[in-house]
Amino acid sequence: MASSRSIRFKISALLAIPLTSLVALWGFAATVTVGDSMSLLEADDLYDTVIVPANELSYAVEREHVLSAEYLAVRSDEARAALTLQRAVTDRERSRLRDGARRGLDLAGLGPTSRARFTDLTAAVDALDAVRAKVDGGRIKPVELAGAFGPVPDAFYRFIDIVAVTDDADLSRQMRGVNTVGYSMAFFSHERALAAGALTTGRRLSPAELRLFGQFATKRAFLMEEGMSQLDTGMRAPFAGLTPSSQPARALTEMEDRLLSGGMVAETDWRAATDRLETAYQKGLSAAGRGLVDRTGPTALTTFAKAGTAGVLGLVAVIASLLVSYRIGRNLTRELAGVRRAAADLAEVRLPRVMEKLRRGEPVDVVAEAPPLEPLGSTTEVHDVAAAFDSVQHRAVDAAVEQARLREAVAQSFRSLARRSQSLLQRQLKLLDGMQKQAEDPEALENLFRLDHLTTRMRRHAEGLVILSGGAAGRKWRSPVLIEDMLRGAAAQVEDYARVRIYPMPGATLAGDAVADMMHLFAELIENATAFSPPGGEVSVRGEFAGHGFTVEVEDRGLGMTPEKRAAVNERLASPPEFDPAETDRLGFAVVGMLAARYGAKVTVRPSPYGGTGVVVLVPESLLGAPETDGQAPREIPGPSGTDGEPAGAAGVAGVTVPEPAGATAGSAEPAGSAGVAGTAGIVRLAGTGEPAGQTGTAPRRDGLPRRIRQASPPRPSHDPDAAGQAGERPPEEARAVLSSLQAGWRRGRAADGGEEH
């Protein structure tokens, strides 16, 4: 079976999914918000350990760019000394940046993009050594210097630009504005270095230098204007000396225009103007950077407070959701569990109890057996399910009662039909009895005997139908009967009776009220043994006392059963289910199981050492009478209660003791007629005698009837396999004479006894 889950599990899973998502979203939002707040709080450390050293390094590289251009132009010792001194400053700032980065980047928790930009910055700084070698060797032109020194400030401002991104839109805009103004200073340095290389030697800019100079001047002015437009009043104040209206900016613009027009500018004037403007750049950027750091503190605290409030409220909402979900799920689970318990109680307790009462024939109160469910919680759907279940259980109990009534009516019909069949068969037996009395032809008499035997078997099948429909056989004996005689009577009811061999057994007796049913039980077992064994094979019947009763074993020499089939049959016999009319191929086992359960007998099927099947029946002590002693009456079955006093048939007189009263119902049983007479012809053999059972312990009388000899022992077993057949043969005339004498004896017995019971 597909994997099954409880209602509680499924409801928990149903609630767990959205709750887990809610908790995950809350955790993500809290982490992001708190992370941004922590990043803002750590901005001061990042500024001191990374941004400030990187900014100073950028200034130093730009300054080295200018001095390198002057050195390439004049190559004087003074220019060389100034360049060497500046290179030392650049190297110091480069080492400072590397030392601060190892601590500052980890502290700020920068992402992969920021780290990649910082790596680009350090790579550009490391490339300065190759540029310096070209400058010292004179292998680079002044126009190419901008491309050699430019990657350092470009990488620095790209790094600053991504670090400046925060969730505070205003603060992020101010950071970008300051960075843009700072980036304009990089192009100012390129412009300054390019002009210094020409003005130091007193020459005009070449056409190539003029084009590059104009590009640098345009980008500087554009970036300055763009950056200043993003700054608010407070952040714009440090850059007051860089606005177009300020004196240093106007002086630089005039010189730029003169140089671009092909004119000349004094090198001292250019140096003085650019030095003032550079100083204004550095002061403005430093002040603006410190102002940004000062702004991040309160912003971070505000953001952190908001994040904390949102986190606490979110946590409260999550906890409240969990509690509400748990309470709702628990209530719904309790309600559904109540419906489940009611259904289980109906299926496992009440309906079986109703069925048991119906089987016992007791009245059933539908209202009491199917009470309405009590209110189960406040869920509308559960109430609807409970109401539907109330209707279902009422209908189920009603259906069970109706089915029981129908089955009882069918059983009554079967019993009625079976009783009628028994009555007809009884009348047929009486008719056959009369015909046998009048028959003179031996062949006709033999045919009447066969018809009598068929009728007896038909009566047994009708009796089986009565048993299957829940009735009783209807025949009872007042006195105990020998089990051996009862077994002979059972064998005489089997079609292939000539193959049945009853071995001598102890003189155990069976209570009279159980004789008819037990005889029927053994008749079914013996007939099954003869049906499933070879036509010439023997079916042996043995009996002996056991610790808790008397055991009888019926054994055949057929093909036997498979272990699986034998186990199924034993289970069916041990706990016989209610009879199912659809199983028409197992009617015999159904009858045996019902009779065994009725009297507490135990029936077991086992493999036979001869290859066939053996059936062991344990008759309980409660069914046994007093054992037979040597001084008791002849071993024959007395008539059942309610008979007309006739003996059980000639077989009983002859010693075959067939307990077949002809009555189909209690109080109307008749003698077995010619079924018993057939026993005188050797129909059921006693084990080891080789003679018909009717010749055991008897002596001829003058009227031609056999007569018992008290305490006579049967002859010793004969080892001649043909002895039985030889002893059982007799001429037809002799058989006719014997049977005619038996009939005369019956009539005299009835007349002498006056119809009283035996």
C-alpha positions in Angstrom: 0.0 0.0 0.0 0.9 3.5 -0.9 2.7 5.2 1.9 -0.2 6.4 4.4 0.0 9.5 6.6 -2.0 10.7 9.6 -4.3 13.7 9.4 -2.1 15.4 12.0 0.9 14.9 9.7 -0.8 16.2 6.6 -2.2 19.3 8.4 1.2 20.0 9.9 2.8 19.7 6.5 0.1 21.9 5.0 0.8 24.6 7.6 4.6 24.1 7.7 5.1 25.1 4.1 3.7 28.6 4.3 5.1 29.1 7.8 8.5 28.0 6.7 8.3 30.4 3.7 7.2 33.2 6.1 10.1 32.5 8.5 12.5 32.3 5.5 11.3 35.7 4.2 11.5 37.2 7.6 15.0 35.9 8.1 16.1 37.2 4.7 14.6 40.6 5.2 16.0 40.9 8.6 19.4 39.8 7.4 19.5 42.2 4.5 18.3 45.1 6.5 20.6 44.4 9.4 23.4 43.8 7.0 22.9 47.1 5.3 22.7 48.8 8.7 25.9 47.1 9.8 27.6 48.1 6.6 26.7 51.7 7.2 28.0 51.5 10.8 31.2 50.0 9.4 31.5 52.7 6.8 33.8 54.7 9.1 36.3 51.9 9.4 36.1 51.2 5.7 36.8 54.9 5.0 39.8 55.0 7.3 41.4 51.7 6.3 40.6 51.5 2.5 39.1 54.6 1.0 41.5 57.2 2.5 44.7 55.2 1.6 43.3 54.6 -1.9 42.5 58.3 -2.3 45.9 59.3 -1.1 47.5 56.8 -3.5 45.5 58.2 -6.4 46.7 61.7 -5.5 50.2 60.5 -5.3 50.0 58.7 -8.7 48.5 61.8 -10.3 51.3 63.9 -8.8 53.9 61.4 -10.1 52.3 61.6 -13.5 52.9 65.4 -13.6 56.5 65.2 -12.5 57.2 62.3 -14.9 56.0 64.6 -17.7 58.3 67.4 -16.6 61.3 65.0 -16.2 60.8 63.7 -19.8 60.7 67.3 -21.0 63.9 68.6 -19.3 65.7 65.5 -17.9 67.4 67.7 -15.3 68.8 66.6 -12.0 66.3 68.9 -10.2 63.4 67.2 -12.0 64.9 63.8 -11.3 65.2 64.5 -7.6 61.6 65.8 -7.4 60.4 62.7 -9.3 62.3 60.3 -7.0 60.9 62.0 -3.9 57.3 61.6 -5.3 57.9 58.0 -6.2 58.8 57.4 -2.5 55.5 59.0 -1.5 53.6 56.8 -4.0 55.2 53.6 -2.7 54.4 54.6 0.9 50.8 55.1 0.0 50.7 51.9 -1.9 52.0 49.9 1.1 49.5 51.7 3.4 46.6 50.7 1.1 47.7 47.0 1.0 48.0 46.9 4.8 44.6 48.5 5.4 42.9 46.5 2.7 43.6 43.2 4.5 41.7 44.4 7.5 39.2 46.9 6.0 37.7 44.7 3.3 37.0 41.8 5.6 35.6 44.2 8.2 33.2 45.8 5.7 32.0 42.5 4.3 32.3 43.7 0.7 30.7 41.6 -2.0 32.4 39.9 -4.9 32.0 42.8 -7.3 33.6 45.3 -4.9 36.5 42.9 -4.3 37.0 42.5 -8.0 37.1 46.3 -8.4 39.6 46.5 -5.6 41.7 43.8 -7.3 41.7 45.9 -10.5 43.0 48.9 -8.4 45.9 47.0 -6.9 46.8 45.5 -10.3 46.9 49.0 -11.8 49.1 50.2 -9.0 51.5 47.3 -9.4 51.8 48.1 -13.1 53.5 51.5 -12.2 56.9 49.8 -11.9 56.9 49.0 -15.6 55.8 52.6 -16.4 58.6 54.0 -14.3 61.1 51.9 -16.2 60.0 53.4 -19.5 60.1 56.9 -18.1 63.7 56.4 -16.8 64.8 55.0 -20.1 63.0 57.7 -22.1 61.0 55.0 -24.0 57.7 56.7 -23.6 56.3 59.9 -25.1 54.5 62.6 -23.1 51.3 61.9 -25.0 51.5 58.2 -23.9 51.9 59.1 -20.2 48.2 59.6 -19.7 47.4 56.1 -20.9 50.2 54.7 -18.6 49.2 56.6 -15.4 45.4 56.8 -16.1 44.4 53.2 -15.0 45.1 53.9 -11.4 42.6 56.8 -10.8 40.2 55.1 -13.2 40.3 51.9 -11.1 40.1 53.8 -7.9 36.9 55.8 -8.8 35.2 52.7 -10.2 35.9 51.0 -6.9 34.6 54.0 -4.9 31.5 54.1 -7.1 30.3 50.6 -6.3 31.1 50.9 -2.6 29.0 54.0 -2.4 25.8 52.1 -3.1 23.4 51.9 -0.1 19.7 51.5 0.5 19.6 55.2 1.6 18.9 56.9 -1.8 19.9 60.4 -0.6 23.1 59.2 1.0 23.9 57.1 -2.1 23.4 60.2 -4.3 25.7 62.3 -2.2 28.4 59.7 -2.4 28.1 59.4 -6.1 28.3 63.2 -6.4 31.5 63.4 -4.4 33.0 60.5 -6.3 32.2 62.2 -9.6 33.8 65.5 -8.5 36.9 63.4 -7.4 37.0 61.7 -10.8 37.1 65.1 -12.5 40.3 65.7 -10.7 41.9 62.7 -12.4 41.3 64.3 -15.8 42.6 67.6 -14.4 45.8 65.8 -13.5 46.1 64.4 -17.1 45.5 67.9 -18.5 48.1 69.4 -16.2 50.7 66.8 -16.9 50.3 67.1 -20.7 50.6 70.9 -20.6 53.5 70.8 -18.2 55.6 68.7 -20.6 55.4 71.4 -23.3 55.4 74.6 -21.2 58.5 73.5 -19.3 60.5 73.5 -22.5 58.7 76.7 -23.8 57.0 75.1 -26.7 53.4 75.0 -27.9 51.3 71.9 -27.7 51.5 69.7 -30.8 48.3 69.0 -32.7 48.1 65.5 -31.1 48.7 67.0 -27.7 46.1 69.7 -28.4 43.4 67.1 -29.2 44.2 65.1 -26.1 44.3 68.3 -24.0 40.9 69.3 -25.2 39.4 65.9 -24.4 40.8 66.1 -20.8 39.5 69.6 -20.3 36.0 68.7 -21.6 35.7 65.6 -19.4 37.0 67.6 -16.3 34.4 70.3 -16.8 31.6 67.8 -17.5 32.3 65.6 -14.5 32.6 68.7 -12.2 29.3 70.0 -13.3 27.6 66.5 -13.1 29.0 65.9 -9.6 28.1 69.3 -8.2 24.5 68.8 -9.5 24.1 65.7 -7.3 25.3 67.4 -4.1 23.0 69.1 -1.7 23.9 72.5 -0.2 25.8 71.1 2.7 27.9 68.7 0.6 28.5 71.4 -2.1 30.1 73.8 0.4 33.6 72.2 0.5 33.9 72.5 -3.3 33.2 76.3 -3.4 36.7 76.9 -4.8 36.1 74.6 -7.7 32.9 76.2 -9.1 33.2 78.0 -12.4 32.6 81.3 -10.7 35.6 80.9 -8.3 39.0 82.6 -9.1 41.1 79.4 -9.5 38.5 77.9 -11.8 38.3 81.1 -13.9 42.1 81.3 -14.2 42.4 77.7 -15.3 39.6 78.1 -17.9 41.4 81.2 -19.4 44.7 79.3 -19.7 42.9 76.3 -21.3 41.3 78.5 -23.9 44.6 80.2 -24.7 46.4 76.9 -25.1 43.6 75.3 -27.2 43.7 78.3 -29.5 47.5 77.7 -30.2 48.8 80.4 -27.9 51.4 80.2 -25.1 51.1 80.4 -21.3 53.9 81.1 -18.9 55.0 77.9 -17.2 55.0 79.7 -13.8 51.5 81.0 -14.2 50.3 77.5 -15.3 52.0 75.9 -12.3 50.6 78.5 -9.8 47.1 78.2 -11.1 47.1 74.4 -11.2 48.6 74.2 -7.7 45.9 76.4 -6.3 43.2 74.3 -8.0 44.8 71.0 -6.9 44.8 72.2 -3.3 41.1 73.2 -3.6 40.4 69.7 -5.0 42.2 68.0 -2.1 40.6 70.1 0.6 37.1 69.8 -0.9 37.3 66.0 -1.3 38.7 65.4 2.2 36.0 67.6 3.8 33.3 66.0 1.7 34.5 62.5 2.5 34.5 63.2 6.2 31.0 64.7 5.9 29.8 61.5 4.2 31.1 59.4 7.1 29.4 61.6 9.6 26.1 61.2 7.8 26.4 57.4 7.6 26.4 57.1 11.4 22.9 58.5 12.1 21.5 56.9 8.9 22.9 53.6 10.0 21.3 53.9 13.4 18.0 54.9 11.9 18.1 52.0 9.5 19.2 49.7 12.2 16.3 50.8 14.4 13.9 50.4 11.6 15.3 47.0 10.8 15.1 46.0 14.4 11.5 47.1 14.7 10.6 45.3 11.5 12.4 42.2 12.7 10.7 42.2 16.1 7.3 42.7 14.6 8.0 40.1 12.0 9.1 37.7 14.6 6.0 38.4 16.7 3.9 37.8 13.5 5.7 34.5 12.8 5.2 33.3 16.4 1.5 34.3 16.3 1.1 32.5 13.0 2.7 29.4 14.5 0.4 29.5 17.5 -2.7 30.1 15.6 -1.8 27.5 13.0 -1.0 25.0 15.7 -4.3 25.7 17.5 -6.4 25.5 14.3 -4.6 22.3 13.2 -5.0 20.7 16.6 -8.7 21.5 16.7 -9.2 20.2 13.2 -7.2 17.1 13.9 -9.3 16.5 17.1 -12.5 16.9 15.1 -11.4 14.6 12.3 -10.0 12.1 14.8 -13.5 12.0 16.5 -15.1 11.1 13.1 -12.4 8.5 12.6 -13.0 7.0 16.1 -16.7 6.9 15.4 -16.2 5.2 12.1 -13.8 2.7 13.7 -16.2 2.0 16.5 -19.0 1.3 13.9 -16.8 -0.9 11.8 -15.0 -2.8 14.6 -17.5 -2.8 17.5 -21.1 -2.0 16.7 -21.6 -3.7 13.3 -19.9 -6.9 14.5 -22.0 -6.8 17.6 -25.1 -6.3 15.4 -24.1 -9.2 13.1 -23.4 -11.4 16.1 -26.9 -10.6 17.6 -28.5 -11.3 14.2 -26.6 -14.6 13.9 -28.0 -15.6 17.3 -31.5 -14.5 16.3 -31.7 -11.7 18.9 -33.6 -8.5 18.2 -31.6 -5.4 17.2 -32.5 -1.8 18.0 -31.2 0.3 15.2 -31.4 3.6 17.1 -29.5 2.1 20.1 -26.9 0.5 17.9 -26.3 3.6 15.7 -26.6 6.7 18.0 -26.0 10.1 16.4 -22.6 11.6 16.7 -22.0 14.3 19.3 -21.1 17.8 18.0 -17.5 17.7 16.9 -15.9 21.2 17.1 -16.9 24.2 15.0 -15.8 23.3 11.5 -18.7 23.3 9.1 -17.3 20.7 6.8 -16.6 18.4 9.8 -20.2 18.8 10.9 -21.3 17.9 7.4 -19.1 14.8 7.4 -20.4 13.8 10.8 -24.0 14.2 9.6 -23.2 12.1 6.5 -21.6 9.5 8.7 -24.7 9.4 10.9 -26.8 8.7 7.8 -24.2 6.1 6.6 -24.2 4.2 10.0 -28.0 4.1 10.2 -28.1 2.8 6.6 -25.3 0.3 7.4 -27.1 -1.1 10.4 -30.4 -1.1 8.6 -28.8 -2.9 5.7 -27.2 -5.4 8.0 -30.6 -6.1 9.7 -32.3 -6.5 6.3 -29.5 -8.7 5.0 -29.8 -10.9 8.1 -33.6 -11.1 7.6 -33.1 -11.9 4.0 -30.5 -14.6 4.8 -32.8 -16.0 7.4 -35.7 -16.1 5.0 -33.5 -17.8 2.4 -32.3 -20.3 5.0 -35.9 -20.9 6.1 -36.8 -21.5 2.4 -33.9 -23.9 2.0 -34.8 -25.7 5.2 -38.4 -25.9 4.1 -37.4 -27.4 0.8 -35.0 -29.7 2.4 -37.6 -30.9 4.9 -40.0 -31.5 2.0 -37.4 -33.4 0.2 -36.8 -35.5 3.3 -40.5 -36.2 3.6 -40.7 -37.3 0.0 -37.6 -39.4 0.3 -39.0 -41.0 3.5 -42.1 -41.9 1.6 -40.0 -43.2 -1.2 -38.1 -45.4 1.3 -41.4 -46.7 2.6 -42.5 -47.5 -0.9 -39.2 -49.2 -1.6 -39.6 -51.2 1.6 -43.0 -52.4 0.5 -41.7 -53.3 -3.0 -38.8 -55.2 -1.5 -41.3 -57.3 0.6 -43.2 -58.2 -2.6 -40.2 -58.8 -4.9 -39.6 -62.4 -5.8 -37.0 -61.9 -8.7 -33.4 -61.8 -7.3 -32.4 -59.3 -10.0 -35.3 -57.0 -9.3 -34.6 -57.2 -5.6 -31.0 -56.2 -6.2 -32.1 -53.2 -8.3 -34.5 -52.2 -5.5 -31.6 -52.4 -3.0 -29.5 -50.1 -5.2 -32.4 -47.7 -5.5 -32.8 -47.8 -1.8 -29.1 -46.9 -1.3 -29.4 -44.0 -3.7 -32.4 -42.7 -1.8 -30.5 -43.0 1.4 -27.7 -40.9 -0.1 -30.2 -38.4 -1.4 -31.6 -38.1 2.1 -28.1 -37.3 3.4 -27.7 -34.5 0.9 -31.1 -33.1 1.9 -30.0 -33.3 5.5 -26.8 -31.4 4.5 -28.8 -28.6 3.1 -30.7 -28.4 6.4 -27.4 -28.2 8.2 -26.0 -25.5 5.9 -29.1 -23.4 6.4 -28.7 -23.5 10.1 -31.0 -26.3 11.1 -30.6 -29.6 12.8 -30.7 -33.1 11.3 -33.9 -33.9 13.2 -32.9 -37.5 14.2 -31.7 -38.4 17.7 -31.0 -41.6 19.5 -31.9 -42.0 23.2 -29.1 -44.4 24.1 -25.4 -44.2 23.4 -24.2 -45.9 20.2 -20.9 -47.5 19.5 -18.6 -45.2 17.5 -17.6 -48.2 15.3 -21.3 -48.8 14.5 -21.8 -45.2 13.8 -18.8 -45.2 11.4 -20.3 -48.2 9.6 -23.6 -46.4 9.2 -21.6 -43.4 7.8 -19.8 -45.6 5.3 -23.1 -47.2 4.2 -24.3 -43.7 3.1 -21.4 -43.4 0.6 -21.7 -44.2 -3.1 -18.5 -46.2 -3.3 -19.0 -48.0 0.1 -17.4 -51.2 -1.1 -13.9 -49.6 -0.9 -14.4 -48.5 2.7 -12.6 -50.6 5.3 -13.3 -50.0 9.0 -10.6 -51.4 11.2 -11.4 -52.8 14.7 -11.3 -50.1 17.4 -12.0 -49.8 21.1 -15.6 -50.0 22.3 -16.2 -46.3 22.7 -19.8 -45.0 22.5 -21.2 -41.8 21.3 -24.0 -39.8 23.0 -27.3 -40.5 21.3 -28.1 -36.8 20.5 -24.9 -36.5 18.5 -25.1 -39.7 16.5 -27.0 -38.3 13.5 -24.8 -35.2 13.1 -21.5 -37.1 13.7 -22.6 -39.8 11.3 -23.2 -37.1 8.7 -19.8 -35.5 9.4 -18.0 -38.8 8.8 -20.1 -39.7 5.8 -18.9 -36.4 4.2 -15.3 -37.1 5.0 -15.5 -40.7 3.7 -17.2 -39.7 0.5 -14.6 -37.1 -0.1 -11.9 -39.7 0.4 -13.5 -42.1 -2.0 -14.0 -39.3 -4.6 -10.4 -38.2 -4.6 -8.6 -41.5 -4.6 -8.1 -44.2 -7.3 -11.2 -46.3 -8.1 -9.6 -49.5 -6.7 -7.9 -47.8 -3.7 -8.9 -48.5 -0.1 -10.3 -45.9 2.2 -9.4 -46.9 5.7 -11.1 -45.8 8.9 -9.3 -46.3 12.3 -10.2 -45.1 15.8 -8.6 -45.1 19.2 -8.9 -43.3 22.5 -6.9 -40.0 23.0 -6.1 -37.8 25.9 -9.1 -35.6 25.5 -11.5 -37.8 23.6 -11.6 -40.3 20.8 -9.8 -39.9 17.5 -11.0 -41.2 14.2 -8.8 -41.2 11.2 -10.1 -41.4 7.6 -7.2 -42.0 5.2 -7.2 -42.4 1.4 -4.5 -43.2 -1.1 -5.1 -40.5 -3.7 -2.9 -37.7 -5.0 -3.2 -35.7 -1.9 -3.2 -31.9 -1.5 -0.6 -29.2 -1.9 0.7 -27.7 1.4 -1.0 -24.4 0.6 -4.4 -26.0 -0.1 -4.1 -28.2 3.0 -3.3 -25.2 5.2 -6.3 -23.3 3.7 -8.6 -26.3 4.4 -7.3 -26.7 8.0 -7.9 -23.0 8.6 -11.4 -23.2 7.2 -12.2 -26.3 9.4 -10.7 -24.7 12.5 -12.6 -21.5 12.2 -15.5 -22.1 9.8 -16.7 -18.8 8.3 -20.3 -18.1 7.7 -21.6 -20.3 4.9 -21.2 -18.7 1.4 -23.7 -20.2 -1.1 -21.3 -19.2 -3.9 -18.7 -21.8 -2.9 -20.6 -24.8 -4.4 -17.4 -26.8 -4.7 -16.7 -26.9 -1.0 -20.1 -27.8 0.4 -18.8 -31.0 2.1 -16.1 -29.1 4.0 -18.7 -26.4 4.9 -21.0 -29.1 6.4 -18.0 -30.7 8.3 -16.9 -27.4 9.6 -20.3 -26.4 10.9 -20.9 -29.8 12.5 -17.5 -29.8 14.1 -17.9 -26.3 15.5 -21.4 -27.2 16.8 -20.1 -30.2 18.9 -16.6 -28.9 19.6 -14.9 -31.6 17.5 -11.5 -30.8 16.0 -10.9 -31.8 12.4 -7.4 -31.8 10.9 -6.2 -32.6 7.4 -2.7 -34.0 7.1 -0.6 -35.8 4.5 -0.9 -39.6 4.4 2.2 -41.8 4.3 0.5 -43.6 1.4 0.7 -40.4 -0.7 -2.9 -39.4 -0.2 -4.7 -37.4 2.5 -5.6 -38.3 6.1 -8.3 -36.6 8.1 -8.1 -36.8 11.9 -11.3 -36.1 13.9 -11.0 -35.6 17.6 -14.4 -36.4 19.2 -14.4 -34.5 22.6 -15.0 -36.3 25.9 -18.3 -34.5 26.3 -19.8 -36.5 23.5 -18.5 -39.9 24.7 -20.7 -42.4 26.6 -19.6 -45.3 28.8 -17.2 -47.7 26.9 -18.5 -51.1 25.9 -17.7 -54.1 28.0 -17.7 -57.8 27.1 -21.1 -58.4 28.7 -23.0 -55.7 26.9 -25.7 -56.2 24.4 -25.0 -56.8 20.7 -23.3 -54.0 18.9 -26.2 -52.5 16.9 -27.7 -49.1 16.8 -31.0 -48.7 18.6 -33.7 -46.8 16.8 -33.8 -43.0 17.0 -36.3 -41.3 19.3 -39.7 -41.0 17.6 -39.3 -44.1 15.3 -41.8 -46.9 15.0 -39.6 -49.3 16.9 -38.1 -51.1 13.9 -34.5 -52.0 14.0 -32.1 -49.8 12.2 -32.1 -52.2 9.3 -31.0 -55.7 8.4 -27.4 -54.4 8.5 -27.8 -53.9 12.2 -29.2 -57.3 12.7 -26.5 -58.8 10.6 -23.7 -57.0 12.4 -23.1 -54.2 9.9 -24.9 -51.7 12.2 -25.9 -49.0 9.7 -27.5 -46.3 11.9 -29.8 -44.9 9.2 -33.2 -44.3 10.6 -35.4 -43.5 7.6 -37.1 -40.5 9.3 -36.2 -37.1 7.8 -37.3 -35.1 10.8 -37.4 -35.6 14.5 -40.4 -37.8 15.5 -40.9 -39.3 12.0 -37.8 -41.4 11.5 -38.2 -44.8 9.8 -36.0 -47.8 9.4 -33.2 -47.6 6.8 -34.8 -50.3 4.8 -32.8 -51.9 2.1 -29.9 -49.7 2.7 -29.3 -51.8 5.8 -30.2 -54.9 3.9 -27.4 -54.2 1.5 -25.0 -54.7 4.3 -25.7 -58.4 4.4 -24.2 -58.7 1.0 -20.9 -57.6 2.3 -21.0 -54.0 1.6 -18.8 -52.7 4.5 -15.9 -55.0 5.5 -14.4 -55.4 9.0 -10.7 -55.1 8.8 -8.8 -58.4 8.6 -11.7 -60.8 8.4 -12.0 -61.1 4.7 -15.8 -61.4 5.3 -18.8 -59.2 5.1 -19.6 -57.5 8.3 -22.8 -59.4 8.5 -21.0 -62.7 9.0 -19.0 -61.6 12.0 -19.9 -63.4 15.2 -23.2 -64.8 13.9 -24.7 -68.3 13.5 -27.6 -69.4 11.2 -31.1 -69.8 12.7 -33.8 -72.1 11.6 -35.8 -69.4 9.9 -32.8 -68.6 7.7 -31.8 -65.3 9.5 -28.4 -64.9 10.9 -28.2 -65.0 14.7 -25.5 -63.4 17.0 -23.5 -65.5 19.3 -22.8 -63.6 22.5 -19.1 -62.9 23.3 -18.2 -64.5 19.9 -14.9 -63.2 18.6 -14.4 -62.5 14.9 -12.2 -64.9 13.0 -8.5 -64.1 12.9 -7.4 -62.0 9.9 -6.8 -63.8 6.7 -3.7 -63.2 4.7 -5.4 -64.2 1.5 -6.1 -61.0 -0.4 -9.0 -62.7 -2.2 -10.6 -64.1 0.9 -13.0 -61.2 1.3 -14.3 -61.4 -2.1 -14.7 -65.2 -2.0 -16.5 -65.1 1.4 -18.8 -62.4 0.3 -20.0 -64.2 -2.8 -23.3 -66.2 -2.6 -25.8 -67.4 -5.2 -28.7 -65.1 -6.0 -31.2 -67.7 -4.8 -29.5 -67.8 -1.4 -29.4 -64.0 -1.2 -33.1 -63.8 -2.1 -34.0 -66.4 0.6 -32.0 -64.5 3.2 -33.5 -61.2 2.3 -37.0 -62.6 2.3 -36.3 -64.1 5.7 -35.1 -60.6 6.9 -38.3 -59.0 5.7 -40.4 -61.6 7.5 -38.4 -61.0 10.6 -39.0 -57.3 10.4 -42.8 -57.9 10.2 -42.8 -60.3 13.1 -40.6 -57.8 15.1 -43.1 -55.0 14.5 -46.0 -57.1 15.4 -44.4 -58.5 18.6 -43.1 -55.2 19.9 -46.3 -53.3 19.2 -44.5 -50.3 17.7 -42.6 -49.5 20.9 -39.2 -47.8 20.7 -36.0 -49.8 21.2 
